[in-house]
Amino acid sequence: MSCKGTNSFSTHAYWTEIPEISANENDLPAKFKAYNLDIDNLKLSVEDNNALEIPSPLGELLVVNIKSSSTMSPALAEKFPEILSYEVLNSETVSSGRIDINPSGFYAMIKTGSETYFINPVKKGGEEYVCYFKGDANENSKNPYFEQNNN
């Protein structure tokens, strides 16, 4: 099934906004921007810089400053060098965040003032990503951070 995000197109060295993605509509957030990611090019950029461009759910590309911040012990990090973790540092547009890059893809949780948003792959190891605000997640979505209200 093909699902449409909100439209406006931009291209960058590793993020390309796309008009639709191939996924089950019930697995997706209620509202999102869809992107293709060239993860190999992104990894090269991370190796060369302390900054990274990431999309926002509003269709903007934000430059975030990052620093390596492994959550694994040094021995485990040495055993699994393909798992990378970064802390997103405070800036004018972002208050904090985490970025993880692993064989399943690129994952980000970004806080911008009172809003939190996520960037997740549509399918593990795939090139298609969704970028959405926390409030747009639904219980069926593949958002690992979804919190169900049990009122």
Residue pairs with C-beta under 8 A, 6 or more apart in sequence:
1 22
1 23
1 24
1 25
2 20
2 21
2 22
3 20
3 21
3 22
3 23
3 25
3 28
3 34
4 19
4 20
4 34
5 18
5 19
5 20
5 21
5 32
5 33
5 34
5 130
6 31
6 32
6 33
6 59
7 19
8 17
8 59
9 17
9 18
9 19
10 16
10 17
10 59
10 61
11 17
12 53
12 61
13 38
13 41
13 45
14 37
14 38
14 39
14 41
14 42
14 45
14 53
15 35
15 36
15 37
15 53
15 54
15 55
15 61
16 35
16 36
16 37
16 38
17 33
17 34
17 35
17 55
17 59
18 34
18 35
18 36
18 128
19 34
20 34
21 28
21 34
21 122
21 128
21 130
22 122
22 128
23 122
23 123
23 128
26 138
26 140
27 122
27 140
27 141
27 142
28 122
28 130
28 141
29 130
29 132
29 133
29 136
29 137
29 138
29 141
29 143
30 136
30 137
30 138
31 57
31 132
31 133
31 136
32 57
32 130
32 131
32 132
32 136
33 55
33 56
33 57
33 58
33 59
33 130
33 131
33 132
34 128
34 129
34 130
34 131
35 55
35 119
35 128
35 129
35 130
35 131
36 127
36 128
36 129
37 105
37 106
37 121
37 127
37 128
37 129
38 127
39 101
39 105
39 106
39 127
42 52
42 101
42 106
43 84
43 101
45 52
45 53
46 52
46 66
46 84
46 86
46 101
50 65
50 66
50 67
51 63
51 64
51 65
51 66
52 63
52 64
52 66
52 86
52 99
53 61
53 62
53 63
53 64
54 61
54 62
54 64
54 99
54 108
54 110
54 119
55 61
55 62
55 119
55 131
56 62
56 110
56 112
56 117
56 131
57 117
57 131
57 132
57 133
57 136
62 93
62 94
62 110
63 91
64 88
64 89
64 91
64 93
64 94
64 97
64 110
65 88
65 89
65 91
66 86
66 87
66 88
66 89
66 99
67 86
67 87
67 89
68 84
68 85
68 86
69 85
69 86
69 87
69 98
70 77
70 84
70 85
71 85
72 80
72 83
72 85
77 83
82 102
82 103
83 100
83 101
83 102
83 103
84 100
84 101
84 102
85 98
85 99
85 100
85 101
86 98
86 99
86 100
86 101
87 96
87 97
87 98
88 94
88 96
88 97
88 98
88 99
88 108
88 110
89 96
90 96
93 112
94 110
94 111
94 112
95 111
95 112
95 113
96 110
96 111
97 108
97 109
97 110
97 111
98 108
98 109
99 106
99 107
99 108
100 106
100 107
100 108
101 107
103 125
104 121
104 124
104 125
105 120
105 121
105 124
105 125
105 126
105 129
106 119
106 121
106 129
107 118
107 119
107 120
107 121
107 144
108 118
108 119
109 116
109 117
109 118
109 145
110 116
110 117
110 118
110 119
115 133
115 134
116 133
116 134
117 131
117 132
117 133
117 134
118 131
118 132
118 134
118 137
118 143
118 145
119 129
119 130
119 131
120 129
120 130
120 142
120 143
120 144
121 128
121 129
122 128
122 129
122 130
122 142
132 143
134 145
137 143
137 145
137 146
138 146
139 146
139 148
